[in-house]
Amino acid sequence: MSEVKDRIAAASGPEEPGTPPALGLIGWLRWMWRQLTSMKTALVLLFLLALGAVPGSLIPQTPIDPIKVSDFLAAHPKLGPLYDKLGLFDVYKSAWFSAIYLLLFISLIGCVVPRLSVYLRGLRARPPKPPRNLNRLPGYERFEIPEAGDVLEVATRELRKRRFRVQAYDGAVGAERGYLREAGNLLFHFSLILALVGVAWGSLFGYRGTVLVVVGNGFSNSVAQYDDFTPGRAFSGDDDLPPFSLTVKDFEAKFQEDGPQKGAAREFKAQLTYQETPDAPEKPYLLEVNHPLRVDGSDVFLLGHGYAPRVTVRDGQGNVAFSGPAPFLPQDANFSSFGVIKAPDARPATLGFEGFFLPTAVIGQQGPVSMFPDDLNPALVMTGYYGRPQPETGKPESVYQLDKTKLTQFTQNGDKWRFQLAPGQSVPLPDKAGSLTFDGYSRWVKLQISDTPGKNLALGGILLAILGLMGSLFVHPRRTWVRVRDEDGRTVVEVAGLDRGLERGLGDEIGAIVKSLKKQEQV
């Protein structure tokens, strides 16, 4: 008989005690869902989302500045293509960033929905019965009374006065409060979902762009007229833009003229006229910082301002190669502004100029500088370049940078040629290459036009999240019991409590309840 058993054991192979059963497809899916909807996973995804947004701030982004992206690719021939494959030039539309965003969204929903059903069941449940040994609880006091009387009724009134929900039991009462703590936790997570929905809504259907407009010029809300433009994923072009237009009639800037804060900005105002549609009448509007113009769901903000010298460039053949304002960008608090002037159509050589516009020019030890941001003594300080005419490549170029790789700087008497002009003055170029006239200057304003349809939802989600966080931090769940029992012919009243979290003043409250019961008993 034993030989038969040994043969059966040998045929079946060695036993492996403790081997878990195979999960199967459904089991693995359930396990993955539990991992995804855990709080630990949600925190990790939230951290990854914040970490993934870092490259969007450090690396140039194609929707915001395609010129910087092309310059980065040219300067980093090995690193640039790798960044491009990883989607680092358009982080917020990349597959990996979208995956993190969607997983976080699903994880939060998976956290909130089950907890909500558990909370609703707990909200309808009665306060629990008192434990058998109340003296083992962290908050506990007892005292003796001559007879039970109405001590439980007094305890019920006292507990309700302290915002407890009370349930009577045989010879005892149970009380519980702090239900809003879990409600605060749920509200916080639900608010994060609202904020994510709001951000997603805005990133899909919204847009944001900036444009620099010289005073006296206009702007029509079309993609081609923006200096930079960031559309949402579901944005389909000019058809989704409201057809408004505006004209900058005037701009006024005031600065502190004396005292320790001399030169500090005091007031910026841009006088506009706008039309909601091409056929609509013009309406005036005074645009100020933090007082945007709202047109057909879009907001027009005043972001900045500066100066645009008006110049006329004539080439060596006497023809006008460039005429008009050239916006210069401020470099310091006194609005020393750097800019370039390009005349690629000049002949026989193309011309280019770069330098500074100084609204209040003075001659210092390091040369001309601006001493005040207002236009008290304007001057144009520049140098010039020339080169062979180049064919058009179609590659976009920045209007604020001069590509000097194929240009040669003018020289005079063996030194680099520089000049300084006041409004109305002219200077001939070396080697009879032409002339430049400083006709005057205008101001420019930088406008941001944006439409973020989900911003109110996102803002509401953030406010609700703060409210939920306050509830989860400041509401203290607590259970309290009062029991009357006989002990060797004596009537004993036991009062005990338990904090369902960090203990905060439990002993003081138990003592206050006992004091109130004793006082009522004496009465």
C-alpha positions as CSV (number, residue, x, y, z in Angstrom):
1,M,0.0,0.0,0.0
2,S,2.8,2.4,0.8
3,E,4.5,1.6,-2.5
4,V,1.3,2.7,-4.4
5,K,1.2,6.0,-2.4
6,D,4.9,6.7,-3.3
7,R,4.2,6.0,-7.0
8,I,1.3,8.4,-7.0
9,A,3.3,11.1,-5.2
10,A,6.2,10.7,-7.7
11,A,3.8,11.0,-10.7
12,S,2.1,14.1,-9.4
13,G,5.4,15.8,-8.6
14,P,6.6,17.6,-5.5
15,E,4.0,19.7,-3.6
16,E,4.5,23.5,-3.3
17,P,2.7,24.6,-0.2
18,G,1.8,28.3,0.0
19,T,1.7,28.9,-3.8
20,P,-0.9,31.6,-4.5
21,P,-3.5,30.9,-7.1
22,A,-3.3,32.6,-10.5
23,L,-5.1,35.9,-10.6
24,G,-6.3,35.7,-14.2
25,L,-7.3,38.6,-16.4
26,I,-10.1,39.9,-14.2
27,G,-8.0,39.6,-11.1
28,W,-5.1,41.5,-12.7
29,L,-7.5,44.3,-13.9
30,R,-9.0,44.6,-10.4
31,W,-5.5,44.8,-8.9
32,M,-4.4,47.5,-11.4
33,W,-7.6,49.5,-10.7
34,R,-6.9,49.3,-6.9
35,Q,-3.4,50.5,-7.4
36,L,-4.4,53.3,-9.7
37,T,-7.2,54.6,-7.4
38,S,-5.0,54.5,-4.2
39,M,-4.1,57.7,-2.5
40,K,-0.4,56.9,-2.9
41,T,-0.8,56.7,-6.7
42,A,-2.7,60.0,-6.8
43,L,0.1,61.8,-4.9
44,V,2.7,60.3,-7.2
45,L,0.8,61.4,-10.3
46,L,0.3,64.9,-8.9
47,F,4.1,65.1,-8.3
48,L,4.8,63.8,-11.8
49,L,2.4,66.4,-13.3
50,A,4.3,69.2,-11.5
51,L,7.6,67.7,-12.5
52,G,6.5,67.4,-16.1
53,A,5.6,71.1,-16.3
54,V,9.2,72.1,-15.5
55,P,10.6,71.5,-19.0
56,G,7.7,73.7,-20.3
57,S,9.2,76.6,-18.4
58,L,12.9,75.9,-19.1
59,I,12.9,74.8,-22.7
60,P,11.5,77.0,-25.5
61,Q,8.0,76.0,-26.7
62,T,6.9,75.9,-30.3
63,P,3.4,77.4,-29.7
64,I,4.9,80.3,-27.8
65,D,8.2,81.1,-29.6
66,P,9.0,79.0,-32.7
67,I,12.1,81.1,-33.5
68,K,13.8,80.2,-30.2
69,V,13.0,76.6,-30.9
70,S,14.6,76.7,-34.3
71,D,17.6,78.5,-32.8
72,F,17.9,75.8,-30.1
73,L,17.8,73.1,-32.7
74,A,20.5,74.8,-34.7
75,A,22.7,75.4,-31.6
76,H,22.3,71.8,-30.3
77,P,22.3,69.4,-33.3
78,K,22.4,66.3,-31.1
79,L,20.3,67.3,-28.1
80,G,17.6,69.2,-30.2
81,P,16.3,66.1,-32.1
82,L,16.2,64.1,-28.9
83,Y,14.1,66.8,-27.2
84,D,11.8,66.9,-30.3
85,K,11.2,63.2,-30.1
86,L,10.4,63.4,-26.4
87,G,7.9,66.2,-27.1
88,L,9.8,68.7,-24.9
89,F,9.3,71.6,-27.4
90,D,5.5,71.2,-26.9
91,V,5.2,69.8,-23.4
92,Y,1.6,70.4,-22.6
93,K,0.4,68.7,-25.8
94,S,2.8,65.8,-25.6
95,A,1.5,62.2,-25.2
96,W,3.3,61.6,-21.9
97,F,2.0,64.8,-20.2
98,S,-1.5,64.1,-21.4
99,A,-1.2,60.5,-20.1
100,I,-0.2,61.8,-16.6
101,Y,-3.0,64.3,-16.7
102,L,-5.7,61.7,-17.6
103,L,-4.4,59.1,-15.1
104,L,-4.5,61.6,-12.3
105,F,-8.1,62.5,-13.4
106,I,-9.1,58.8,-13.3
107,S,-7.3,58.2,-10.1
108,L,-9.1,61.0,-8.3
109,I,-12.5,59.9,-9.6
110,G,-11.7,56.3,-8.4
111,C,-10.8,57.7,-5.0
112,V,-13.8,59.9,-4.5
113,V,-16.7,57.8,-5.7
114,P,-16.2,54.7,-3.4
115,R,-15.4,57.0,-0.4
116,L,-18.6,59.0,-1.1
117,S,-20.8,55.9,-0.9
118,V,-19.1,54.8,2.3
119,Y,-19.5,58.3,3.8
120,L,-23.2,58.4,2.9
121,R,-23.7,55.1,4.7
122,G,-21.8,56.3,7.7
123,L,-23.9,59.5,7.7
124,R,-27.1,57.5,8.0
125,A,-25.7,55.1,10.6
126,R,-26.5,55.6,14.3
127,P,-23.8,56.5,16.8
128,P,-22.3,53.3,18.1
129,K,-23.2,51.5,21.3
130,P,-20.9,52.1,24.3
131,P,-18.0,49.6,24.6
132,R,-18.1,47.1,27.5
133,N,-15.1,48.7,29.3
134,L,-15.3,52.4,29.0
135,N,-12.4,52.8,31.4
136,R,-10.0,51.7,28.7
137,L,-10.7,54.7,26.5
138,P,-8.3,57.6,26.6
139,G,-10.9,60.0,28.0
140,Y,-12.7,58.6,31.0
141,E,-14.3,59.9,34.3
142,R,-16.8,58.4,36.7
143,F,-18.8,59.6,39.7
144,E,-21.5,58.3,42.0
145,I,-25.0,59.6,42.4
146,P,-27.8,58.7,44.9
147,E,-30.1,57.5,42.1
148,A,-30.2,57.4,38.3
149,G,-33.1,59.9,37.9
150,D,-33.0,61.8,34.6
151,V,-29.2,61.9,34.3
152,L,-29.3,60.4,30.8
153,E,-31.8,63.1,29.7
154,V,-29.5,65.8,31.0
155,A,-26.6,64.1,29.3
156,T,-28.5,64.0,26.0
157,R,-29.3,67.8,26.2
158,E,-25.7,68.6,27.1
159,L,-24.3,66.5,24.2
160,R,-26.7,68.0,21.7
161,K,-25.6,71.5,23.0
162,R,-22.1,70.4,22.0
163,R,-23.3,69.5,18.5
164,F,-23.2,65.8,19.0
165,R,-25.7,63.4,17.3
166,V,-27.1,61.4,20.1
167,Q,-28.7,57.9,20.2
168,A,-30.3,56.4,23.4
169,Y,-29.5,52.9,24.4
170,D,-30.5,50.7,27.4
171,G,-29.0,52.6,30.4
172,A,-26.7,54.6,28.2
173,V,-26.4,57.2,25.4
174,G,-24.0,57.2,22.5
175,A,-23.0,60.4,20.7
176,E,-20.8,61.3,17.7
177,R,-19.8,64.4,15.9
178,G,-17.3,65.5,13.3
179,Y,-19.0,64.1,10.2
180,L,-17.9,67.1,8.2
181,R,-14.3,66.1,8.5
182,E,-14.7,63.3,5.9
183,A,-17.0,65.6,3.9
184,G,-14.1,68.1,3.8
185,N,-11.8,65.4,2.5
186,L,-14.3,64.4,-0.2
187,L,-14.9,68.0,-1.1
188,F,-11.1,68.6,-1.4
189,H,-10.7,65.7,-3.8
190,F,-13.8,66.6,-5.7
191,S,-12.6,70.1,-6.0
192,L,-9.3,68.9,-7.5
193,I,-11.4,67.1,-10.2
194,L,-13.2,70.3,-10.9
195,A,-10.0,72.3,-11.2
196,L,-8.6,69.6,-13.6
197,V,-11.7,69.8,-15.7
198,G,-11.5,73.6,-15.8
199,V,-7.9,73.5,-16.8
200,A,-8.6,70.9,-19.5
201,W,-11.5,72.9,-20.8
202,G,-9.4,76.0,-21.1
203,S,-6.5,74.2,-22.7
204,L,-8.8,72.6,-25.2
205,F,-11.0,75.4,-26.3
206,G,-9.1,78.6,-25.1
207,Y,-6.3,80.6,-26.6
208,R,-3.8,83.2,-25.6
209,G,-1.7,85.6,-27.6
210,T,0.3,88.8,-27.3
211,V,0.8,91.6,-29.7
212,L,2.8,94.8,-29.7
213,V,0.8,97.8,-31.1
214,V,2.4,101.2,-31.7
215,V,0.2,104.1,-30.7
216,G,-1.9,105.2,-33.7
217,N,-2.0,101.7,-35.2
218,G,-4.7,99.0,-34.9
219,F,-5.1,95.3,-34.4
220,S,-7.6,92.8,-35.8
221,N,-8.2,89.6,-33.9
222,S,-6.7,87.1,-36.4
223,V,-3.9,84.6,-35.9
224,A,-1.7,86.3,-38.5
225,Q,-1.5,89.5,-36.5
226,Y,-0.3,88.1,-33.2
227,D,3.4,88.2,-32.3
228,D,3.0,84.9,-30.5
229,F,-0.1,82.8,-30.2
230,T,-0.9,79.7,-28.1
231,P,-4.1,77.9,-29.2
232,G,-6.0,75.1,-27.4
233,R,-6.0,71.6,-28.8
234,A,-9.5,71.9,-30.1
235,F,-8.9,75.4,-31.5
236,S,-9.5,75.5,-35.2
237,G,-8.1,78.9,-36.2
238,D,-9.6,82.2,-37.1
239,D,-13.1,80.7,-37.2
240,D,-12.9,80.3,-33.4
241,L,-11.7,83.9,-32.8
242,P,-14.3,86.6,-32.1
243,P,-14.1,89.1,-35.0
244,F,-13.3,92.3,-33.0
245,S,-10.7,94.9,-33.8
246,L,-9.2,97.8,-31.8
247,T,-7.1,100.9,-32.4
248,V,-4.6,102.4,-29.8
249,K,-5.4,106.1,-29.9
250,D,-3.1,107.3,-27.2
251,F,-1.0,106.1,-24.3
252,E,-0.1,108.0,-21.1
253,A,2.5,107.1,-18.6
254,K,3.3,108.9,-15.3
255,F,6.4,108.4,-13.2
256,Q,7.5,109.7,-9.8
257,E,9.6,112.8,-10.5
258,D,11.4,113.3,-7.2
259,G,12.1,111.7,-3.8
260,P,13.6,108.3,-3.0
261,Q,11.2,106.6,-5.4
262,K,12.1,108.8,-8.4
263,G,11.3,107.0,-11.6
264,A,8.8,104.6,-10.1
265,A,5.7,104.0,-12.2
266,R,2.5,105.7,-11.1
267,E,0.0,105.4,-13.9
268,F,-0.4,103.7,-17.2
269,K,-3.4,104.4,-19.4
270,A,-4.1,103.4,-23.0
271,Q,-7.1,105.0,-24.8
272,L,-8.6,102.6,-27.2
273,T,-11.5,102.4,-29.6
274,Y,-12.9,99.0,-30.5
275,Q,-15.5,97.3,-32.7
276,E,-17.1,94.0,-31.7
277,T,-17.7,93.1,-35.4
278,P,-16.6,94.8,-38.6
279,D,-20.0,96.4,-39.0
280,A,-20.4,97.4,-35.3
281,P,-20.0,101.0,-34.2
282,E,-16.7,102.1,-32.6
283,K,-16.7,102.3,-28.8
284,P,-14.1,104.0,-26.6
285,Y,-12.4,102.3,-23.7
286,L,-9.7,103.4,-21.2
287,L,-7.4,100.3,-20.8
288,E,-5.5,100.2,-17.5
289,V,-3.4,97.6,-15.7
290,N,-5.7,95.1,-14.0
291,H,-8.8,96.6,-15.8
292,P,-9.0,94.5,-19.0
293,L,-11.3,95.1,-21.9
294,R,-13.8,92.2,-22.3
295,V,-15.1,91.7,-25.8
296,D,-17.2,88.7,-26.8
297,G,-15.7,86.4,-24.2
298,S,-12.1,87.5,-24.7
299,D,-10.0,89.6,-22.4
300,V,-7.6,92.3,-23.5
301,F,-4.9,93.1,-20.9
302,L,-2.3,95.8,-20.8
303,L,1.0,94.1,-20.1
304,G,3.7,96.6,-20.9
305,H,4.8,99.6,-22.9
306,G,7.9,101.2,-24.4
307,Y,9.2,103.4,-27.2
308,A,9.3,103.0,-30.9
309,P,11.8,105.4,-32.7
310,R,10.6,106.5,-36.2
311,V,13.4,106.4,-38.7
312,T,13.9,106.7,-42.4
313,V,16.8,104.7,-44.0
314,R,18.0,105.6,-47.5
315,D,20.3,103.3,-49.4
316,G,23.3,104.1,-51.5
317,Q,21.1,104.8,-54.5
318,G,19.0,107.3,-52.6
319,N,15.9,105.2,-52.4
320,V,13.9,104.8,-49.1
321,A,14.8,101.3,-47.9
322,F,12.9,101.6,-44.6
323,S,10.5,104.2,-43.0
324,G,8.4,103.9,-40.0
325,P,8.5,103.1,-36.3
326,A,10.7,100.3,-34.9
327,P,9.7,99.0,-31.4
328,F,12.6,98.9,-29.0
329,L,12.5,96.7,-25.9
330,P,13.2,98.3,-22.4
331,Q,16.3,96.8,-20.7
332,D,16.2,98.6,-17.3
333,A,13.9,100.6,-15.0
334,N,14.9,103.9,-16.8
335,F,13.7,102.4,-20.1
336,S,17.1,102.2,-21.9
337,S,15.6,100.3,-24.8
338,F,17.4,98.0,-27.2
339,G,16.3,97.4,-30.8
340,V,17.2,96.8,-34.4
341,I,16.3,98.4,-37.7
342,K,16.5,96.2,-40.8
343,A,16.6,97.3,-44.4
344,P,17.1,94.1,-46.5
345,D,15.9,95.8,-49.7
346,A,18.6,98.4,-49.6
347,R,21.0,98.4,-52.6
348,P,23.7,97.9,-53.5
349,A,24.2,96.5,-50.0
350,T,21.6,95.5,-47.4
351,L,21.7,97.6,-44.2
352,G,21.0,96.8,-40.6
353,F,21.3,98.8,-37.4
354,E,21.2,98.0,-33.7
355,G,21.5,100.1,-30.6
356,F,19.6,101.9,-27.9
357,F,16.9,104.5,-27.6
358,L,17.4,106.6,-24.4
359,P,14.3,108.6,-23.3
360,T,16.4,110.8,-21.0
361,A,20.0,110.6,-22.3
362,V,23.0,111.7,-20.4
363,I,26.7,111.1,-21.1
364,G,28.2,109.0,-18.3
365,Q,31.6,107.4,-17.7
366,Q,30.4,104.3,-19.6
367,G,28.8,106.3,-22.4
368,P,25.2,107.5,-23.0
369,V,22.7,106.1,-20.6
370,S,19.1,107.0,-19.6
371,M,18.5,108.5,-16.2
372,F,14.7,108.7,-16.2
373,P,12.0,106.6,-17.9
374,D,10.0,109.5,-19.3
375,D,11.0,111.2,-22.6
376,L,12.8,114.3,-21.2
377,N,15.9,114.2,-23.5
378,P,15.4,111.5,-26.1
379,A,18.4,110.2,-28.1
380,L,19.1,107.3,-30.5
381,V,22.5,105.7,-30.1
382,M,23.3,103.0,-32.7
383,T,25.8,101.3,-35.0
384,G,25.3,100.0,-38.5
385,Y,26.1,96.9,-40.6
386,Y,26.1,96.2,-44.3
387,G,26.2,93.0,-46.4
388,R,25.5,91.4,-49.7
389,P,21.8,90.9,-50.6
390,Q,20.6,87.5,-49.6
391,P,17.8,85.4,-51.2
392,E,14.6,85.0,-49.2
393,T,14.6,81.7,-47.3
394,G,11.1,81.8,-45.8
395,K,12.6,81.1,-42.3
396,P,10.9,83.3,-39.6
397,E,13.2,85.9,-38.1
398,S,12.8,87.9,-34.9
399,V,12.2,91.6,-35.4
400,Y,14.2,92.3,-32.2
401,Q,17.4,90.6,-33.3
402,L,19.8,91.3,-36.1
403,D,21.5,88.3,-37.7
404,K,25.1,89.5,-38.1
405,T,26.6,86.3,-39.4
406,K,26.7,87.6,-43.0
407,L,27.0,91.3,-42.2
408,T,30.0,93.6,-41.7
409,Q,30.1,96.5,-39.2
410,F,30.7,99.9,-40.6
411,T,34.1,101.4,-39.6
412,Q,35.3,105.0,-39.7
413,N,38.9,106.0,-39.3
414,G,39.7,102.4,-38.3
415,D,37.2,102.3,-35.5
416,K,33.8,100.8,-35.2
417,W,31.3,103.4,-36.4
418,R,28.7,104.7,-33.9
419,F,26.4,107.6,-33.9
420,Q,24.0,109.5,-31.6
421,L,21.0,111.4,-32.9
422,A,18.3,113.6,-31.4
423,P,14.8,113.8,-33.0
424,G,15.0,115.4,-36.4
425,Q,18.7,114.8,-37.0
426,S,20.3,112.7,-39.8
427,V,23.6,111.0,-40.3
428,P,25.3,109.8,-43.5
429,L,26.5,106.3,-43.6
430,P,30.2,105.6,-44.2
431,D,31.4,104.8,-47.8
432,K,28.3,106.6,-49.2
433,A,26.1,103.6,-48.3
434,G,23.1,105.9,-47.6
435,S,21.7,107.8,-44.6
436,L,19.6,107.4,-41.6
437,T,17.2,110.1,-40.2
438,F,15.7,110.0,-36.7
439,D,12.2,111.4,-37.5
440,G,10.9,111.1,-33.9
441,Y,9.4,108.5,-31.7
442,S,6.1,107.0,-30.7
443,R,5.0,104.8,-27.7
444,W,3.9,101.2,-28.0
445,V,1.8,99.0,-25.8
446,K,2.0,95.2,-25.4
447,L,-1.5,93.6,-25.2
448,Q,-2.4,90.1,-24.2
449,I,-5.6,88.7,-25.7
450,S,-6.9,85.5,-24.1
451,D,-10.0,83.4,-23.7
452,T,-9.9,80.7,-21.0
453,P,-13.4,79.3,-20.9
454,G,-12.8,77.0,-17.9
455,K,-11.1,79.5,-15.6
456,N,-14.2,80.2,-13.5
457,L,-14.7,76.4,-13.0
458,A,-11.0,76.0,-12.1
459,L,-11.2,79.0,-9.7
460,G,-14.3,77.5,-8.1
461,G,-12.5,74.2,-7.7
462,I,-9.6,75.9,-6.0
463,L,-11.8,77.8,-3.6
464,L,-13.8,74.6,-2.8
465,A,-10.5,72.8,-2.2
466,I,-9.5,75.4,0.3
467,L,-12.8,75.1,2.0
468,G,-12.6,71.3,2.1
469,L,-9.0,71.4,3.4
470,M,-10.1,73.7,6.2
471,G,-12.9,71.3,7.1
472,S,-10.5,68.3,7.2
473,L,-8.0,70.2,9.3
474,F,-10.3,71.9,11.9
475,V,-13.2,69.5,12.3
476,H,-12.4,66.9,15.0
477,P,-14.4,63.6,14.8
478,R,-15.2,62.4,18.3
479,R,-17.4,59.8,20.0
480,T,-18.7,60.1,23.6
481,W,-20.7,57.8,25.8
482,V,-22.6,58.3,29.1
483,R,-23.6,55.2,30.9
484,V,-25.4,54.7,34.2
485,R,-25.0,51.3,36.0
486,D,-25.3,49.7,39.4
487,E,-22.1,48.7,41.1
488,D,-22.5,46.9,44.5
489,G,-25.6,48.8,45.3
490,R,-24.2,52.2,44.2
491,T,-25.3,54.1,41.1
492,V,-22.3,55.0,39.0
493,V,-22.2,57.4,36.1
494,E,-19.4,56.8,33.5
495,V,-18.5,59.4,30.9
496,A,-15.9,58.4,28.2
497,G,-14.7,59.7,24.9
498,L,-12.6,58.8,22.0
499,D,-11.1,61.0,19.3
500,R,-11.1,59.5,15.8
501,G,-7.8,61.3,15.0
502,L,-5.3,63.3,16.9
503,E,-6.4,63.9,20.5
504,R,-7.3,67.5,20.9
505,G,-8.8,68.6,24.2
506,L,-10.6,65.3,24.9
507,G,-10.0,65.3,28.6
508,D,-11.2,68.9,29.0
509,E,-14.4,68.2,27.2
510,I,-15.1,65.0,29.2
511,G,-14.4,67.0,32.4
512,A,-16.8,69.7,31.3
513,I,-19.6,67.2,30.6
514,V,-19.1,65.6,34.0
515,K,-19.1,69.0,35.7
516,S,-22.4,69.8,33.9
517,L,-24.0,66.5,35.0
518,K,-22.9,67.0,38.6
519,K,-24.3,70.5,38.6
520,Q,-27.7,69.3,37.2
521,E,-27.7,66.5,39.8
522,Q,-27.2,68.9,42.6
523,V,-30.1,71.0,41.4
